[in-house]
Amino acid sequence: MAMVYSSDAGKNRLACSVLLEFSKKPFITSPIASFRRDAADKEPVTARTDRLRTRDYLVKYVSTRGAAPSLGFCDALLAGLGRDGGLYVPREWPSMSKKEIRNLRGKSYQDVAFEVLYRFTGGEIPADKFKAMIDDAYSTFRHPAVVPLTQTGPNTFVLELFHGTTLAFKDVAMQLLARLMDYTLTERGERAAIVGATSGDTGGAAIDAFAGRERTDIFILFPNGKVSPVQQRQMTTSTASNVYALAINGNFDDCQTLVKEMFNDVKFRDGVKLSGVNSINWARIMAQVVYYFTASLSLGGPDRKISFTVPTGNFGDIFAGYVAKKMGLPIDKLVIATNDNDILARTLKTGRYEMRGVKPTTSPSMDIQISSNFERLLFEAYDRDSAAVKASMDGLKQSGAFEIPPKALKFIKKDFRAGRATEKQVAATIRDTLEKTGYLIDPHTATGVFVAEKHEKAGSPMVVLSTAHPAKFPAAVKSACAIEPALPVWLADIMNREERFDILDAELKAVETFIGQHARAGK
C-alpha cells in the first residue's frame, strides 16, 4: 500500500491509501501538513515586505550569453528570452538562513510560496498584490496541500504535482505566470502575444491559465501526432477566442526552435509584443522552486538533507531544485531521470553534449534532445562566463554537440546524478509499483521511480517528482498493468469535445505569418 505522509505539530504519522482514482475529492486523505497557524504567523503581508527585500528594485536579471541588457523582474517576466538568445537568471541568488526556512514549518503552500518567491521580485509588485495572485493561482488546485507527498517505500516519497486543472506539474508555474503577466500588462496598459512550444503538458497548462485573458493572445506549437490524445485535446478544445493551438509537422525540438527563432527575429518580436511561457521564461523556473521547500520541510528539512529525483527532458524542473539549493535549502543530490532520449544522462557520464535523433516513447514530455534550461546550469558551471556559454551554444547549433570542460563537469557532478529507464523498465516499474503499494503512476513518474531506486541511500529520504496524473497516459498505463485510469469528472468528456486547431509546416515564415494575422498586440 502507498503511505500518505503528513505532519501535525511536529509529529509525523502515516496513513494508508489506495491511490487509483482522482476526483474532486482530495486525492489523498491527509495533506502534507496541518497548516495550522498560531498568532506569530499572522504578521500582515505588508509588514513582511521590508524583511523580504533588502534592496528595493535592485533585483536584476542577466542573460546567460551576456549581450542582452540586464532587466528588473517584470521586464524579465515579459521578455522571456534575452535578445542575445540567452536565458535570464538573477544576477545574485537570494538567500534564506536555516532559521528562516525553519520558520516556514506548518505554513500553507501559499504562504511558503510568498516567503520564497517575493525575494525574486525586487519589490516591483506590491507585496499584498503578489500574495493575492499566489492565493488565487493555487485556489485552482484540488488538494488542500496543493502538492501532497506520498510515501511508497521505506525512504521513497512521491511528490504529486498533478492536482492542478490539467493534471500536470506545469499547472504549478503556469497558473501563477498567467496572473503575473496579466497584472504587469494591465499596469502598463499593454497587450502581448504569448508563444510556447510543448511536448505535451506545457501547452494544455498554458492554454488553461491564459484562456479568456484580455491582455494576451496565446499561440501554442505542438508536434503534430506526437502528443497523447488527452494532451492534444487539452490544447485543441478550448473555446476561448484568444487561444490558438498550432500542430507543427515536426517534433518538439522543431517547435522549440521555432519559438527561439521568433524571439531572435527582433522586428517580429517587437511588432507583436512577443512573450513566452516555456521554461525559458525565468518566472516558470522561479515558481517551481517552492515545492522543493515544502517537500523538504515535510521530511525534516532544513535540519535533514533530502534528495530529489526528477523526470526531465528540458531540465527546467530539476534546475528549480538547484535554485532552491542555491537559496540555502539543504539538498543532498538532484538526480536526473531520462527515458530512451538520454542526452542529459549521457552528458553527465561523458562530458559531451551531443544531439541524436528523438525516439518516441510512452513518456512524450521527455522526448527531447535540446534541453534549453541546461544552459542556465552551464552558466553556473562556467563560473558565469557568458562568452564560454555562447561558445558552447554556438557549437551546438553548428555541429549538434559541444564538450564540457573537466572543471565545469566536476562542478555539475557535485550536485547532480543521472540515470536512464528504457521502455521495458518503465512499464515494469508501473506494474511493480502498483503490485507492491497499490499506487498507480504514469510513465514519466515511473521513469523517476526506476532511476531513484538506483540512487537511494539507507536512512536518507528520496523524493520523486510525479509530473503527471496517470489518466493523461491511459494507453501506456493500461499496457503496463491492465488498469486504465479514468479521467476526473471535470475532464471526463474531453475526448468528445470539438477540436479547433491549425496545422502548419515547421517553417518560421509560416508560423510568424499566422501569429501576425491573429495577434491583437501591436495593432
C-alpha positions as CSV (number, residue, x, y, z in Angstrom):
1,M,0.0,0.0,0.0
2,A,1.1,3.5,-0.6
3,M,1.7,5.5,2.5
4,V,0.4,9.1,2.9
5,Y,2.8,11.2,4.8
6,S,1.7,14.2,6.8
7,S,3.0,16.2,9.7
8,D,1.0,17.6,12.5
9,A,2.5,20.0,15.1
10,G,5.9,18.3,14.6
11,K,4.5,14.7,15.0
12,N,4.7,12.5,11.9
13,R,2.1,10.0,11.1
14,L,1.5,7.5,8.3
15,A,-1.8,6.6,6.8
16,C,-2.7,4.0,4.2
17,S,-4.4,4.9,1.0
18,V,-5.0,3.1,-2.3
19,L,-4.4,5.7,-4.9
20,L,-6.2,4.6,-8.1
21,E,-8.7,7.4,-8.6
22,F,-8.7,11.2,-8.9
23,S,-11.8,13.2,-8.4
24,K,-12.9,16.5,-7.0
25,K,-12.5,15.0,-3.5
26,P,-8.9,15.1,-2.1
27,F,-6.8,12.5,-3.9
28,I,-5.1,11.7,-0.6
29,T,-6.8,11.5,2.7
30,S,-4.4,13.9,4.5
31,P,-2.5,17.0,3.3
32,I,1.3,17.2,3.7
33,A,1.0,19.4,6.7
34,S,-1.8,20.6,9.0
35,F,-1.1,24.2,8.0
36,R,-2.4,25.5,11.4
37,R,-1.1,29.0,12.1
38,D,-0.5,30.4,15.5
39,A,-0.5,34.1,16.4
40,A,3.1,34.6,15.3
41,D,2.2,33.5,11.8
42,K,-0.4,36.3,11.4
43,E,2.0,39.0,10.6
44,P,0.4,41.1,7.8
45,V,1.8,40.7,4.3
46,T,2.7,44.3,4.0
47,A,4.6,44.2,7.3
48,R,6.8,41.4,6.0
49,T,7.8,43.3,2.8
50,D,10.9,45.0,4.2
51,R,12.1,41.8,5.7
52,L,11.9,40.1,2.3
53,R,13.5,42.8,0.1
54,T,16.8,44.3,1.3
55,R,17.4,46.3,-1.9
56,D,14.3,47.9,-3.4
57,Y,14.1,47.5,-7.2
58,L,17.7,46.2,-7.3
59,V,17.0,42.5,-8.1
60,K,18.4,42.3,-11.6
61,Y,18.3,39.6,-14.2
62,V,21.2,38.9,-16.6
63,S,21.4,36.9,-19.7
64,T,23.5,33.7,-19.8
65,R,25.0,34.9,-23.1
66,G,26.0,38.4,-21.8
67,A,24.9,40.6,-24.6
68,A,21.3,41.4,-23.6
69,P,20.6,44.3,-21.2
70,S,20.0,43.4,-17.5
71,L,16.4,43.7,-16.5
72,G,14.2,44.0,-13.5
73,F,11.7,41.3,-12.6
74,C,8.7,42.5,-14.5
75,D,10.8,43.2,-17.7
76,A,12.4,39.8,-17.5
77,L,8.9,38.3,-17.0
78,L,7.6,39.8,-20.2
79,A,10.9,39.4,-22.2
80,G,11.0,35.6,-21.8
81,L,14.2,35.1,-23.8
82,G,17.1,37.5,-23.9
83,R,17.7,39.5,-27.1
84,D,21.0,37.7,-27.4
85,G,19.3,34.3,-27.4
86,G,20.3,33.8,-23.7
87,L,18.2,32.9,-20.7
88,Y,17.7,35.2,-17.8
89,V,18.9,34.4,-14.3
90,P,19.2,36.5,-11.2
91,R,22.4,38.5,-11.0
92,E,22.7,37.3,-7.4
93,W,20.8,34.4,-5.8
94,P,18.5,35.5,-2.9
95,S,19.3,33.5,0.2
96,M,17.5,32.1,3.2
97,S,19.0,31.1,6.5
98,K,18.2,27.8,8.2
99,K,16.2,29.8,10.8
100,E,14.2,31.5,8.1
101,I,13.5,28.1,6.5
102,R,12.5,26.6,9.8
103,N,10.0,29.4,10.3
104,L,8.2,28.1,7.2
105,R,7.2,24.9,9.0
106,G,3.5,24.5,9.4
107,K,2.7,27.2,6.9
108,S,0.4,26.7,3.9
109,Y,1.8,26.2,0.4
110,Q,0.6,29.7,-0.5
111,D,2.4,31.3,2.5
112,V,5.6,29.4,1.7
113,A,5.4,30.5,-1.9
114,F,5.1,34.1,-0.9
115,E,8.1,33.9,1.5
116,V,10.3,32.2,-1.1
117,L,9.2,34.0,-4.3
118,Y,8.9,37.6,-3.2
119,R,12.6,37.7,-2.8
120,F,13.0,37.4,-6.6
121,T,10.8,40.4,-7.4
122,G,12.8,43.3,-6.1
123,G,9.6,44.8,-4.7
124,E,8.4,45.7,-8.2
125,I,5.0,44.2,-7.4
126,P,3.3,45.4,-4.2
127,A,3.5,42.6,-1.6
128,D,-0.2,42.4,-1.0
129,K,-1.0,42.1,-4.7
130,F,1.7,39.5,-5.1
131,K,0.3,37.4,-2.3
132,A,-3.2,37.8,-3.7
133,M,-2.0,36.4,-7.0
134,I,-0.4,33.4,-5.3
135,D,-3.6,32.7,-3.3
136,D,-5.7,33.0,-6.5
137,A,-3.4,30.8,-8.6
138,Y,-3.3,27.9,-6.1
139,S,-7.0,28.1,-5.3
140,T,-7.4,26.2,-8.6
141,F,-5.7,23.1,-7.2
142,R,-7.9,20.3,-6.0
143,H,-5.9,19.3,-3.0
144,P,-5.5,21.4,0.2
145,A,-1.8,20.8,0.3
146,V,-1.5,21.8,-3.4
147,V,1.3,19.3,-4.0
148,P,0.9,16.4,-1.5
149,L,3.6,14.0,-0.6
150,T,3.0,10.2,-0.5
151,Q,5.3,7.5,0.8
152,T,5.8,4.5,-1.4
153,G,8.8,2.8,0.3
154,P,11.0,3.0,3.4
155,N,12.8,6.1,2.2
156,T,10.9,6.9,-1.0
157,F,8.3,9.6,-1.3
158,V,6.4,10.8,-4.4
159,L,5.6,14.5,-4.7
160,E,2.3,14.7,-6.5
161,L,2.4,17.8,-8.8
162,F,-0.7,16.9,-10.8
163,H,-3.6,18.2,-8.8
164,G,-4.0,21.3,-11.0
165,T,-6.5,21.9,-13.7
166,T,-4.7,20.0,-16.4
167,L,-3.3,17.2,-14.2
168,A,0.4,18.1,-14.8
169,F,3.2,19.8,-12.9
170,K,3.1,22.6,-15.4
171,D,0.0,24.0,-13.7
172,V,2.1,24.9,-10.6
173,A,4.0,27.5,-12.5
174,M,1.6,28.4,-15.3
175,Q,-1.3,29.5,-13.1
176,L,0.9,32.0,-11.3
177,L,2.7,33.1,-14.5
178,A,-0.6,34.0,-16.2
179,R,-1.6,36.2,-13.2
180,L,1.8,37.9,-13.0
181,M,1.7,38.7,-16.8
182,D,-1.9,39.9,-16.6
183,Y,-1.0,42.2,-13.7
184,T,2.1,43.6,-15.4
185,L,0.4,44.2,-18.8
186,T,-2.6,45.8,-17.1
187,E,-0.3,48.1,-15.1
188,R,1.5,49.2,-18.3
189,G,-1.7,49.3,-20.5
190,E,-0.1,46.8,-22.9
191,R,-1.0,43.6,-24.7
192,A,1.2,40.6,-25.6
193,A,1.3,37.7,-27.9
194,I,2.2,34.7,-25.8
195,V,4.0,31.8,-27.6
196,G,5.0,28.4,-26.4
197,A,6.3,25.1,-27.6
198,T,5.1,21.9,-26.0
199,S,5.9,18.2,-25.9
200,G,2.6,17.7,-24.3
201,D,1.8,19.2,-20.9
202,T,3.0,22.8,-21.2
203,G,0.5,23.6,-23.9
204,G,-2.6,22.4,-22.0
205,A,-1.5,24.1,-18.8
206,A,-0.7,27.4,-20.6
207,I,-4.0,27.4,-22.6
208,D,-6.0,26.8,-19.4
209,A,-4.1,29.5,-17.5
210,F,-4.3,32.2,-20.2
211,A,-7.7,31.4,-21.8
212,G,-10.0,34.4,-21.9
213,R,-7.5,36.9,-20.6
214,E,-8.0,40.3,-22.1
215,R,-4.4,41.3,-22.3
216,T,-2.9,38.3,-24.1
217,D,-3.4,36.0,-27.1
218,I,-1.7,32.7,-26.7
219,F,-0.2,30.5,-29.5
220,I,0.9,27.0,-28.6
221,L,3.1,24.9,-31.0
222,F,2.9,21.2,-30.6
223,P,4.3,18.3,-32.7
224,N,1.5,17.0,-34.9
225,G,0.6,13.5,-33.9
226,K,3.3,13.2,-31.2
227,V,1.4,14.0,-28.0
228,S,-1.1,11.8,-26.2
229,P,-4.8,12.2,-27.2
230,V,-5.7,13.7,-23.8
231,Q,-2.8,16.2,-24.1
232,Q,-3.9,17.2,-27.5
233,R,-7.5,17.8,-26.5
234,Q,-6.5,19.9,-23.6
235,M,-5.0,22.2,-26.2
236,T,-7.5,22.0,-29.0
237,T,-10.9,22.0,-27.3
238,S,-10.7,25.5,-25.7
239,T,-13.5,27.8,-26.7
240,A,-11.6,31.0,-25.7
241,S,-11.2,33.4,-28.6
242,N,-7.6,34.3,-27.6
243,V,-6.3,30.7,-27.8
244,Y,-4.6,29.3,-30.9
245,A,-3.3,25.7,-31.0
246,L,-0.8,25.1,-33.8
247,A,0.0,21.5,-34.8
248,I,3.5,21.6,-36.3
249,N,4.7,19.0,-38.8
250,G,7.8,18.0,-36.9
251,N,9.0,17.1,-33.4
252,F,9.2,19.0,-30.2
253,D,12.7,20.3,-30.9
254,D,11.4,21.8,-34.2
255,C,8.6,23.6,-32.2
256,Q,11.1,24.8,-29.6
257,T,13.5,26.0,-32.3
258,L,10.7,28.0,-34.0
259,V,9.9,29.7,-30.7
260,K,13.5,30.7,-30.2
261,E,13.8,31.9,-33.8
262,M,10.7,34.1,-33.3
263,F,12.3,35.7,-30.3
264,N,15.5,36.3,-32.2
265,D,13.6,38.0,-35.0
266,V,13.6,41.4,-33.3
267,K,11.3,43.1,-35.9
268,F,8.7,40.4,-35.5
269,R,9.2,40.2,-31.7
270,D,8.6,43.9,-31.2
271,G,5.8,44.0,-33.8
272,V,3.5,41.6,-32.0
273,K,4.9,42.2,-28.5
274,L,6.1,38.7,-28.2
275,S,6.4,37.0,-24.8
276,G,6.9,33.4,-23.8
277,V,5.6,30.7,-21.4
278,N,8.1,28.0,-21.9
279,S,10.6,27.4,-19.1
280,I,13.0,29.7,-20.9
281,N,10.9,32.3,-19.0
282,W,12.5,32.8,-15.6
283,A,9.2,33.0,-13.8
284,R,8.4,29.4,-14.7
285,I,11.5,28.2,-13.0
286,M,11.0,30.5,-10.1
287,A,7.5,29.2,-9.3
288,Q,8.7,25.6,-9.3
289,V,11.3,26.3,-6.6
290,V,8.5,26.4,-3.9
291,Y,7.7,22.7,-3.9
292,Y,11.3,21.7,-3.1
293,F,10.9,23.8,0.1
294,T,7.5,22.3,1.0
295,A,8.6,18.7,0.4
296,S,11.8,19.2,2.3
297,L,10.0,20.8,5.3
298,S,7.6,17.9,5.4
299,L,10.6,15.4,5.8
300,G,12.6,17.3,8.4
301,G,14.3,20.0,6.4
302,P,16.3,22.1,6.7
303,D,17.9,20.0,9.5
304,R,17.9,17.0,7.3
305,K,19.2,16.7,3.7
306,I,16.8,15.4,1.2
307,S,17.5,14.1,-2.3
308,F,15.2,14.6,-5.3
309,T,14.8,12.5,-8.5
310,V,13.2,14.4,-11.3
311,P,12.0,13.0,-14.7
312,T,13.1,15.7,-17.0
313,G,13.7,16.5,-20.7
314,N,14.1,20.3,-20.8
315,F,15.9,20.5,-17.4
316,G,13.6,23.2,-16.0
317,D,12.0,21.3,-13.2
318,I,15.3,20.0,-11.8
319,F,17.0,23.3,-12.3
320,A,14.4,24.7,-9.9
321,G,15.8,22.3,-7.3
322,Y,19.2,23.7,-7.9
323,V,17.9,27.2,-7.3
324,A,16.4,26.1,-4.0
325,K,19.7,24.7,-3.0
326,K,21.5,28.0,-4.0
327,M,18.9,29.8,-1.8
328,G,20.1,27.8,1.2
329,L,17.8,24.7,1.2
330,P,19.9,21.7,2.2
331,I,19.6,19.2,-0.7
332,D,21.8,16.2,-0.9
333,K,21.6,15.1,-4.6
334,L,19.5,16.1,-7.6
335,V,19.0,13.0,-9.7
336,I,18.1,13.5,-13.4
337,A,15.8,10.7,-14.7
338,T,15.6,10.3,-18.5
339,N,13.9,7.9,-20.9
340,D,15.5,6.5,-24.0
341,N,16.1,10.1,-25.1
342,D,19.0,10.2,-22.7
343,I,21.1,13.2,-23.7
344,L,21.3,14.5,-20.1
345,A,22.4,11.2,-18.7
346,R,25.0,10.8,-21.4
347,T,26.3,14.3,-20.9
348,L,26.9,13.7,-17.2
349,K,28.7,10.4,-18.0
350,T,30.9,11.6,-20.9
351,G,31.1,15.4,-20.6
352,R,29.9,15.6,-24.2
353,Y,26.5,17.1,-25.0
354,E,25.6,15.5,-28.3
355,M,22.3,15.5,-30.1
356,R,20.9,12.3,-31.5
357,G,17.6,11.5,-33.1
358,V,14.4,11.7,-31.0
359,K,12.9,8.3,-30.2
360,P,9.1,8.3,-29.5
361,T,8.3,6.8,-26.1
362,T,5.4,6.4,-23.7
363,S,6.7,9.5,-21.8
364,P,6.5,12.0,-24.6
365,S,7.1,15.1,-22.5
366,M,10.7,13.9,-22.2
367,D,11.2,13.1,-25.9
368,I,13.7,15.9,-26.3
369,Q,17.3,16.4,-27.4
370,I,17.7,20.1,-26.8
371,S,17.4,20.7,-23.1
372,S,17.0,24.5,-23.0
373,N,17.5,25.0,-19.3
374,F,20.7,23.2,-19.2
375,E,22.2,26.5,-20.5
376,R,21.3,28.0,-17.1
377,L,23.3,25.3,-15.3
378,L,26.2,25.8,-17.7
379,F,26.3,29.5,-16.8
380,E,26.9,28.5,-13.2
381,A,29.3,25.7,-14.1
382,Y,31.3,28.1,-16.3
383,D,31.6,30.5,-13.4
384,R,29.1,32.8,-15.1
385,D,31.4,33.2,-18.1
386,S,28.8,34.3,-20.7
387,A,31.3,34.1,-23.6
388,A,32.0,30.4,-22.7
389,V,28.3,29.7,-22.6
390,K,27.8,31.4,-26.0
391,A,30.6,29.4,-27.5
392,S,29.0,26.1,-26.3
393,M,25.6,27.1,-27.6
394,D,27.1,28.1,-31.0
395,G,28.9,24.8,-31.2
396,L,25.6,23.0,-30.5
397,K,23.8,25.0,-33.3
398,Q,26.6,24.4,-35.8
399,S,27.6,20.8,-35.1
400,G,25.0,19.4,-32.8
401,A,27.5,18.9,-29.9
402,F,29.9,20.6,-27.5
403,E,32.4,19.4,-24.9
404,I,32.1,20.5,-21.2
405,P,35.5,21.3,-19.7
406,P,36.6,19.0,-16.9
407,K,36.3,21.7,-14.2
408,A,32.8,22.6,-15.2
409,L,31.7,18.9,-15.4
410,K,33.1,18.4,-11.9
411,F,31.1,21.3,-10.7
412,I,27.9,19.8,-12.2
413,K,28.6,16.3,-10.8
414,K,28.9,17.8,-7.3
415,D,25.1,18.3,-7.1
416,F,23.7,16.2,-9.9
417,R,23.5,12.5,-10.7
418,A,21.7,10.9,-13.7
419,G,20.1,7.7,-14.8
420,R,18.0,6.2,-17.7
421,A,15.0,4.0,-17.9
422,T,14.1,2.0,-21.0
423,E,10.6,1.5,-22.2
424,K,10.6,-2.0,-20.8
425,Q,11.9,-0.8,-17.5
426,V,9.2,2.0,-17.4
427,A,6.4,-0.5,-18.0
428,A,7.8,-2.9,-15.4
429,T,8.0,-0.1,-12.8
430,I,4.4,0.9,-13.3
431,R,3.3,-2.7,-12.8
432,D,5.7,-3.4,-9.9
433,T,4.7,-0.2,-8.1
434,L,1.1,-1.0,-8.3
435,E,1.5,-4.6,-7.1
436,K,3.7,-3.6,-4.2
437,T,2.0,-0.4,-3.0
438,G,-1.4,-0.1,-4.7
439,Y,-0.2,3.2,-6.1
440,L,-0.7,4.0,-9.8
441,I,1.9,6.1,-11.6
442,D,2.3,7.5,-15.1
443,P,5.3,6.7,-17.4
444,H,7.1,9.9,-16.5
445,T,6.9,9.2,-12.8
446,A,7.8,5.6,-13.4
447,T,11.0,6.8,-15.1
448,G,11.8,8.7,-11.9
449,V,10.9,5.9,-9.6
450,F,13.2,3.4,-11.5
451,V,16.1,5.8,-11.5
452,A,15.6,6.8,-7.9
453,E,16.0,3.2,-6.8
454,K,19.5,3.2,-8.2
455,H,20.4,6.3,-6.1
456,E,18.7,5.8,-2.8
457,K,20.7,5.8,0.4
458,A,19.7,4.0,3.6
459,G,18.0,6.3,6.0
460,S,18.1,9.3,3.6
461,P,14.8,10.4,2.1
462,M,14.4,10.3,-1.7
463,V,11.6,12.4,-3.2
464,V,10.5,11.5,-6.7
465,L,8.6,14.3,-8.6
466,S,5.4,12.9,-10.1
467,T,4.9,15.2,-13.0
468,A,1.6,14.0,-14.5
469,H,-1.6,12.1,-13.5
470,P,-1.7,8.5,-14.9
471,A,-5.0,9.3,-16.7
472,K,-3.1,11.5,-19.1
473,F,-1.5,8.4,-20.5
474,P,-4.2,5.7,-20.3
475,A,-2.9,3.5,-23.1
476,A,0.6,3.3,-21.7
477,V,-0.6,2.6,-18.2
478,K,-3.1,0.0,-19.3
479,S,-0.5,-1.7,-21.4
480,A,1.8,-1.9,-18.4
481,C,-0.6,-3.1,-15.7
482,A,-4.0,-3.8,-17.3
483,I,-5.7,-0.9,-15.5
484,E,-7.0,2.1,-17.5
485,P,-7.0,5.1,-15.2
486,A,-10.1,7.3,-15.5
487,L,-10.1,11.0,-16.1
488,P,-11.6,13.1,-13.3
489,V,-15.2,14.2,-13.7
490,W,-14.4,17.7,-15.0
491,L,-12.4,16.2,-17.9
492,A,-14.4,13.0,-18.4
493,D,-16.0,14.3,-21.7
494,I,-12.8,15.9,-23.1
495,M,-12.4,13.2,-25.8
496,N,-15.9,14.1,-27.1
497,R,-15.4,17.9,-27.3
498,E,-15.0,19.6,-30.6
499,E,-11.4,20.3,-31.6
500,R,-10.1,23.6,-33.0
501,F,-6.5,23.8,-34.3
502,D,-4.4,24.7,-37.3
503,I,-1.7,22.5,-39.0
504,L,1.5,24.3,-40.1
505,D,4.8,23.2,-41.5
506,A,7.9,23.7,-39.4
507,E,8.8,26.9,-41.2
508,L,9.4,30.2,-39.4
509,K,7.7,32.3,-42.1
510,A,4.5,30.3,-41.9
511,V,4.3,30.5,-38.2
512,E,5.1,34.2,-38.0
513,T,2.6,35.0,-40.7
514,F,-0.1,33.1,-38.7
515,I,0.7,34.8,-35.5
516,G,1.0,38.2,-37.2
517,Q,-2.5,37.8,-38.6
518,H,-4.2,36.8,-35.3
519,A,-2.3,38.7,-32.5
520,R,-4.1,41.8,-31.2
521,A,-0.9,43.3,-29.7
522,G,0.8,45.8,-31.9
523,K,-2.3,46.6,-33.9
